[in-house]
Amino acid sequence: MGSLVDLLCKPIWHNRSLALQTALFAASGTALYLVIKRIPASQSQSRVFPSPRETVLPTLSAAEVEDLPYPPDAQFGARDVATPYGSLRVYEWGPENGEKVLLLHGISTPSIALNGVATELVKQGRRVMLFDFFGRGYSDAPKDLPHDSRLYATQIFLALQSSPLPWTGENAFSIVGYSLGGAVAADFASWFSDLVSSLVLIAPGGIIRKANISWKSKLLYNSSSVLPTRLLNSLVHGKLYTPSDTGSGTQKSMSRPLSAPDSSPGIQGRRGSMMSDATQLVPGRPNATAANAVNWQLRFHSGFIPSFVSSILHAPIYECHERWKELGCRLREKKAQKLKAATQRPARGRQVLILLGSQDPIILKDELLEDAQNTLGTDIFEAVVLEAGHELPISMPEDVVAAMSRFWGDEAEAMDEMA
């Protein structure tokens, strides 16, 4: 009350000054609003990191596009799907009447990493679909959402609905997930098991024990980190970058060469990892290796590092034992229902195939098998260990698909048809 009396008792010149200040404030606020309103939405409210499809490809010649570590025509049936989260790059090819297989790639290399596996599956008469996770390859990345199981499940449905063929319905497709893709596949199937006919997990995340995380990684990938964004991005860049002479194959000179930092922490001890493998992801494209594809994203995809870090923090990678237990329960119930319905085609003995590398430094086979037994149950999954590291679907796609074919019972079906 006293303050109101004081205000009313102020000299008239003071009140005029206050009125003038108020008018100026209102005018400046209106002017600022009009300026902001005139700024295009892409500048004032950009909610996605655009992919190299938009920022890089238009600036390249045909020869430069051909020489990219991830050529946009490396896989068949490419389409760019407009979504509220940004554009999603999807690939789909193979016989339209073939059994459908959805392939999910890892945390760093885009879908081209599974090109060899997809090609072998198509040779067997299957229909395949792959897509680049948000923030990888030619997919944009949302800036304002965590890359958690909800966003990854949404990406799967967005990719499925973009197909000209039906990919939903009971037992509509199998999922093949590699590394992070394996974690996402298991998580997705634990919620939507009726859609999935079988699950193949290749060196999967999901139940990695947090005790195996180094203190450096805990410090770097911390949701409460106080590191400035620019410093964090620089540290992650150094951790992921692989020099061209460190297991990345023959790298041709590019008109826009990949810049290398003076030091690359995290390179040592990569033997047996995906980044150490020199396999050409696309035959006849020596530049197309896993390491080169990651290096290319580091330089040209502004959403790659934010998406990578967000996936480390929020994706279903570490100690998701409860979800895996739920997956085991759902698959067990599903199998019982099939047996009760006495369908013409007998139910598969096990519904999950886990493929592991004997020399994998990231997914430790003994620990994963122990935890899989305690969550899924031995009646649900079958395990195959191949002589390889974490890069096994890249370096030996034929062996990986052969193991999948045996699991799916292709040989038995062929014998039945011959009989």
C-alpha positions in Angstrom: 0.0 0.0 0.0 2.8 2.4 0.9 4.5 1.8 -2.5 1.3 2.8 -4.3 1.0 6.0 -2.2 4.6 6.8 -3.0 4.1 6.3 -6.7 1.0 8.5 -6.7 2.8 11.2 -4.8 5.8 11.3 -7.2 6.4 14.5 -9.2 4.5 14.7 -12.4 7.8 14.8 -14.4 8.7 11.4 -12.9 5.4 9.9 -13.9 5.9 11.2 -17.4 9.4 9.7 -17.5 7.9 6.3 -16.4 5.3 6.5 -19.0 7.9 7.3 -21.7 10.0 4.3 -20.6 6.9 2.1 -20.7 6.1 3.3 -24.2 9.6 2.7 -25.4 9.7 -0.8 -23.9 6.4 -1.7 -25.6 7.6 -0.3 -28.9 10.9 -2.1 -28.8 9.1 -5.3 -27.8 6.8 -4.9 -30.8 9.7 -4.3 -33.1 11.5 -7.3 -31.8 8.4 -9.5 -32.4 8.1 -8.2 -35.9 11.7 -9.0 -36.6 11.5 -12.5 -35.2 8.3 -13.0 -37.2 10.0 -12.2 -40.4 12.8 -14.7 -39.8 12.1 -18.0 -41.7 11.0 -20.9 -39.5 14.1 -22.9 -40.5 16.2 -20.2 -38.9 14.2 -19.3 -35.8 12.8 -22.7 -34.9 14.9 -25.3 -36.5 14.3 -28.5 -34.6 16.4 -30.9 -36.6 20.0 -31.3 -37.6 19.9 -31.7 -41.4 21.7 -34.7 -42.9 24.4 -34.6 -45.6 21.6 -35.4 -48.1 20.6 -31.7 -47.8 23.9 -30.0 -46.8 26.5 -31.9 -48.8 25.2 -33.9 -51.7 24.0 -30.8 -53.7 27.5 -29.4 -53.6 29.2 -32.5 -55.0 29.9 -33.6 -58.6 28.9 -37.0 -59.8 32.5 -38.3 -59.5 32.7 -37.0 -55.9 29.4 -38.7 -55.0 30.7 -41.9 -56.5 33.8 -41.7 -54.2 32.0 -41.1 -51.0 32.5 -43.6 -48.1 28.7 -43.9 -48.0 27.4 -43.5 -51.6 23.7 -42.7 -51.7 23.1 -45.3 -54.3 25.0 -48.1 -52.5 21.7 -49.8 -51.6 18.6 -50.4 -53.6 15.1 -49.0 -53.1 16.2 -45.8 -51.5 13.5 -43.4 -50.3 13.5 -40.3 -48.0 10.5 -40.3 -45.7 9.3 -37.0 -44.3 8.5 -37.2 -40.6 7.8 -34.8 -37.7 11.3 -35.7 -36.5 13.1 -34.9 -39.8 13.7 -36.9 -43.0 14.4 -40.6 -42.6 16.4 -42.5 -45.2 15.0 -46.0 -45.9 16.1 -48.8 -48.3 13.9 -51.8 -49.4 14.4 -54.4 -52.0 14.1 -58.1 -52.7 11.2 -60.3 -53.9 7.8 -58.7 -53.0 6.5 -62.1 -51.9 9.6 -63.0 -49.9 9.7 -63.4 -46.1 10.3 -59.9 -44.7 13.4 -59.0 -42.7 14.1 -55.7 -41.0 17.8 -54.9 -40.4 18.9 -52.4 -37.7 22.5 -51.1 -37.7 24.8 -50.1 -34.9 25.5 -46.9 -33.0 28.1 -45.3 -35.3 28.1 -46.8 -38.8 24.9 -46.2 -40.8 22.8 -48.9 -42.5 25.4 -49.5 -45.2 27.3 -51.6 -42.6 24.6 -54.3 -43.0 24.6 -54.1 -46.8 26.5 -57.4 -47.2 24.0 -59.3 -44.9 21.0 -57.7 -46.7 22.4 -58.7 -50.1 22.9 -62.3 -49.0 19.3 -62.4 -47.6 17.9 -61.2 -50.9 19.8 -63.9 -52.7 17.9 -66.3 -50.6 14.6 -64.8 -51.8 13.8 -62.6 -48.8 12.5 -59.0 -48.8 14.7 -56.7 -46.7 14.4 -53.2 -45.3 17.1 -51.1 -43.8 17.1 -47.4 -42.6 19.6 -45.0 -41.2 18.8 -44.2 -37.5 18.2 -40.5 -36.9 21.5 -38.7 -36.8 23.3 -41.2 -39.0 23.9 -41.5 -42.7 21.3 -39.6 -44.7 18.7 -39.3 -41.9 18.2 -36.0 -40.1 18.3 -35.8 -36.3 15.8 -34.2 -33.9 17.5 -31.7 -31.6 14.9 -31.7 -28.8 14.3 -35.4 -28.1 16.4 -38.0 -26.3 17.4 -41.0 -28.5 15.7 -43.5 -26.2 13.6 -46.6 -26.8 10.5 -44.5 -27.6 12.2 -42.6 -30.4 13.8 -45.8 -31.8 10.5 -47.6 -31.8 9.0 -44.7 -33.6 11.6 -44.8 -36.2 10.9 -48.5 -36.9 7.2 -47.8 -37.3 7.9 -44.8 -39.6 10.1 -46.9 -41.8 7.5 -49.8 -41.9 4.6 -47.5 -42.8 6.6 -46.0 -45.7 6.6 -49.3 -47.6 4.3 -50.0 -50.5 4.0 -53.5 -49.0 2.3 -54.5 -45.8 4.8 -55.0 -43.0 2.5 -55.2 -40.1 0.1 -58.0 -38.8 0.8 -61.1 -36.9 4.3 -62.5 -37.4 4.8 -60.0 -40.2 8.6 -59.8 -40.2 11.9 -60.9 -38.6 14.3 -58.4 -37.0 18.0 -58.6 -37.4 19.8 -56.1 -35.0 23.5 -55.5 -34.8 25.2 -53.9 -31.8 22.9 -51.0 -30.8 20.5 -52.3 -33.4 20.4 -55.6 -31.4 19.5 -53.7 -28.2 16.8 -51.7 -30.1 15.4 -54.9 -31.7 15.1 -56.7 -28.3 13.5 -53.7 -26.7 11.0 -53.3 -29.6 10.1 -57.0 -29.6 9.5 -56.9 -25.8 6.7 -54.4 -26.5 5.4 -55.6 -29.9 6.2 -59.3 -29.9 3.1 -60.1 -32.0 4.6 -58.3 -35.0 7.8 -60.2 -34.9 8.2 -63.7 -36.3 11.8 -64.1 -35.1 14.7 -62.1 -33.7 18.4 -62.3 -34.6 20.7 -60.4 -32.3 24.2 -59.9 -33.7 26.8 -58.8 -31.0 23.9 -57.1 -29.3 23.8 -54.4 -26.7 21.0 -54.4 -24.2 22.3 -56.3 -21.3 25.9 -54.9 -21.2 27.1 -54.7 -17.6 27.9 -51.2 -16.5 30.9 -52.5 -14.6 32.6 -52.8 -18.0 32.3 -49.1 -18.8 35.6 -47.3 -18.4 35.9 -44.3 -16.1 36.8 -42.2 -19.1 33.6 -43.1 -20.8 31.6 -42.6 -17.6 33.1 -39.1 -17.4 32.5 -38.3 -21.0 29.0 -39.7 -21.5 27.3 -38.3 -18.4 23.9 -36.8 -18.3 25.0 -34.4 -15.6 28.2 -33.4 -17.5 29.2 -29.8 -17.2 31.5 -29.9 -20.2 30.8 -27.2 -22.8 29.1 -28.6 -25.9 32.0 -27.7 -28.2 34.5 -29.4 -25.9 32.3 -32.5 -25.5 31.9 -32.7 -29.3 35.7 -32.4 -29.8 36.4 -35.2 -27.3 33.8 -37.5 -28.9 35.2 -36.7 -32.3 38.7 -37.7 -31.2 37.3 -40.9 -29.6 35.5 -42.0 -32.8 37.9 -40.8 -35.5 40.1 -43.4 -37.2 43.1 -42.3 -39.3 43.0 -43.6 -42.9 46.0 -45.8 -42.3 44.5 -47.5 -39.2 42.5 -50.4 -40.5 40.3 -48.3 -42.7 41.3 -49.7 -46.1 42.6 -47.8 -49.0 41.3 -44.3 -48.9 41.4 -42.4 -52.2 42.2 -38.7 -52.2 39.0 -36.8 -52.0 38.3 -33.3 -53.2 37.1 -32.7 -49.7 39.5 -34.7 -47.6 38.7 -35.8 -44.1 40.6 -33.7 -41.6 42.4 -35.7 -38.9 43.2 -34.4 -35.4 46.8 -34.6 -34.2 46.0 -37.4 -31.8 43.1 -39.9 -31.9 42.4 -41.2 -28.4 40.6 -44.6 -28.4 42.4 -45.9 -31.5 44.7 -48.3 -29.5 43.0 -51.5 -28.5 40.5 -51.5 -31.3 41.7 -54.8 -32.8 38.6 -56.9 -33.2 36.3 -53.9 -33.3 34.2 -52.7 -36.2 36.5 -49.7 -36.7 39.5 -51.9 -37.3 38.0 -53.8 -40.2 39.0 -52.9 -43.8 36.2 -54.8 -45.5 34.5 -52.9 -48.4 30.9 -52.3 -47.4 30.0 -52.0 -51.1 32.0 -54.2 -53.6 34.1 -52.1 -55.9 34.0 -49.1 -53.6 37.4 -49.2 -51.8 36.5 -45.9 -49.9 33.4 -47.5 -48.4 34.6 -48.9 -45.2 33.2 -48.7 -41.7 35.9 -46.4 -40.4 35.6 -44.1 -43.4 31.8 -43.9 -43.1 32.1 -42.9 -39.5 34.8 -40.3 -40.3 32.5 -38.9 -43.0 29.6 -38.5 -40.6 31.9 -36.9 -38.1 32.7 -34.2 -40.5 29.6 -33.8 -42.6 26.6 -34.7 -40.4 26.0 -32.0 -37.7 23.6 -34.3 -35.9 25.9 -37.3 -35.7 27.8 -36.6 -32.4 24.7 -35.3 -30.6 22.7 -38.4 -31.6 25.6 -40.7 -30.7 26.0 -39.1 -27.2 22.2 -39.2 -26.7 22.1 -42.8 -27.7 24.8 -43.7 -25.2 22.8 -41.9 -22.5 19.3 -42.9 -23.3 19.1 -45.9 -25.6 18.4 -49.4 -24.2 22.0 -50.5 -24.2 23.1 -51.1 -20.6 21.6 -53.5 -18.1 18.1 -53.7 -19.6 17.6 -57.1 -17.9 14.0 -56.5 -17.0 13.0 -55.8 -20.6 14.8 -58.9 -21.7 12.9 -60.9 -19.1 9.7 -59.4 -20.4 10.7 -60.4 -23.9 11.3 -64.0 -22.8 7.9 -64.1 -21.1 6.1 -62.7 -24.1 7.8 -65.1 -26.5 7.1 -68.0 -24.3 3.4 -67.1 -24.1 3.3 -66.6 -27.9 4.8 -70.1 -28.5 2.3 -71.7 -26.1 -0.6 -70.0 -27.9 0.7 -71.3 -31.3 1.0 -74.9 -29.9 -2.5 -74.6 -28.5 -3.9 -73.4 -31.8 -2.3 -76.4 -33.6 -1.3 -74.4 -36.7 -0.3 -76.3 -39.8 3.3 -75.1 -39.5 4.9 -76.2 -36.3 6.3 -73.5 -34.0 10.1 -72.9 -34.2 12.0 -74.4 -31.3 13.6 -71.2 -30.3 12.6 -67.7 -31.4 15.8 -65.8 -30.8 19.2 -66.3 -32.4 22.2 -64.6 -30.8 25.3 -64.4 -32.9 28.6 -63.5 -31.2 32.2 -63.0 -32.1 34.7 -65.0 -30.2 37.2 -62.1 -30.2 34.7 -59.3 -29.6 36.2 -56.7 -27.2 32.9 -54.9 -26.8 30.3 -57.6 -26.3 31.9 -60.2 -24.1 30.4 -63.5 -25.1 30.6 -65.3 -21.8 28.9 -62.5 -19.9 26.2 -62.0 -22.5 25.4 -65.7 -22.7 25.1 -65.9 -18.9 22.9 -62.9 -18.7 20.8 -64.1 -21.7 20.2 -67.4 -19.9 19.0 -65.5 -16.8 16.7 -63.2 -18.7 15.4 -64.9 -21.9 15.8 -68.5 -20.8 17.6 -71.3 -22.7 14.2 -72.4 -24.2 13.9 -69.1 -26.0 17.3 -68.4 -27.6 20.0 -70.2 -29.5 23.6 -69.0 -29.6 26.2 -69.3 -32.3 29.8 -68.1 -31.8 31.8 -67.2 -34.9 35.6 -66.7 -35.2 35.4 -62.9 -35.5 35.4 -59.6 -33.5 32.6 -57.1 -33.2 32.7 -56.5 -36.9 31.3 -60.0 -37.7 28.3 -59.0 -39.9 30.7 -56.7 -41.9 33.6 -59.1 -42.3 31.7 -62.4 -42.8 28.2 -61.7 -44.0 27.9 -65.1 -45.8 28.7 -67.0 -42.5 26.3 -64.8 -40.6 23.4 -65.4 -43.1 24.2 -69.1 -43.2 23.7 -69.3 -39.4 20.5 -67.3 -39.7 19.3 -69.7 -42.5 19.9 -72.7 -40.3 18.1 -71.1 -37.5 15.1 -70.3 -39.7 15.0 -73.9 -40.8 15.5 -73.2 -44.5 17.3 -76.5 -45.1 14.6 -78.5 -43.4 11.9 -76.7 -45.4 13.8 -77.4 -48.6 14.0 -81.1 -47.7 10.3 -81.2 -47.0 9.5 -79.7 -50.4 11.7 -82.2 -52.2 10.0 -85.1 -50.4 
